[in-house]
Amino acid sequence: MFGGRNFGLLIPIFILSCLGTVFILQNLLPFNVLSFWPVLLIIVGLFLIFAKSNDSSKDL
C-alpha cells in the first residue's frame, strides 16, 4: 500500500497532521477546540481497549 516504505515514518506524519488539523479548526470554529481534549483521550482509550490485537502472545 505504501510502496514498501518503513511504517514508522507514518507516526510523525500522523501526529503533525492531527496537530495541523487542530490548529486550523481552532481558527475556523467559534468555540475552543482544545477544551475537548479529555473527550479525545477517552475515545482513544476506548479504541485501545476494544481494538482487536494481532499479537498471539496475549492468548496464553
C-alpha positions as CSV (number, residue, x, y, z in Angstrom):
1,M,0.0,0.0,0.0
2,F,2.8,2.4,0.8
3,G,5.4,1.1,-1.6
4,G,7.4,-1.0,0.9
5,R,8.4,2.0,2.9
6,N,9.0,2.0,6.6
7,F,5.7,2.3,8.5
8,G,7.5,4.0,11.4
9,L,7.6,7.2,9.2
10,L,3.8,7.3,9.4
11,I,3.8,8.1,13.1
12,P,5.3,11.6,12.9
13,I,3.2,12.3,9.8
14,F,0.0,11.3,11.7
15,I,1.0,13.5,14.7
16,L,1.8,16.5,12.6
17,S,-1.4,16.1,10.5
18,C,-3.5,15.9,13.7
19,L,-1.8,19.0,15.2
20,G,-2.3,20.9,12.0
21,T,-6.0,20.0,11.8
22,V,-6.5,21.0,15.4
23,F,-4.9,24.4,14.9
24,I,-6.9,25.0,11.6
25,L,-10.1,24.1,13.4
26,Q,-9.1,26.4,16.3
27,N,-9.0,29.3,13.9
28,L,-12.2,28.5,12.0
29,L,-14.6,27.4,14.7
30,P,-16.2,29.9,17.1
31,F,-15.5,27.6,20.2
32,N,-12.3,26.4,21.7
33,V,-11.4,23.1,20.2
34,L,-8.6,22.4,22.7
35,S,-11.1,22.3,25.5
36,F,-12.3,18.9,24.2
37,W,-9.0,17.1,24.7
38,P,-10.3,14.9,27.6
39,V,-13.0,13.6,25.3
40,L,-10.4,12.8,22.7
41,L,-8.3,10.9,25.3
42,I,-11.4,8.9,26.4
43,I,-12.1,7.9,22.7
44,V,-8.5,6.9,22.1
45,G,-8.6,4.9,25.4
46,L,-11.8,3.1,24.4
47,F,-10.3,2.3,21.0
48,L,-7.2,0.8,22.6
49,I,-9.3,-1.3,24.9
50,F,-11.7,-2.7,22.4
51,A,-9.4,-2.9,19.3
52,K,-8.6,-6.4,18.3
53,S,-4.9,-7.3,18.5
54,N,-3.0,-9.5,16.1
55,D,-0.5,-10.4,18.9
56,S,-0.7,-14.1,19.6
57,S,1.2,-13.8,22.9
58,K,-1.8,-12.4,24.6
59,D,-3.7,-15.7,24.1
60,L,-1.5,-17.5,26.6
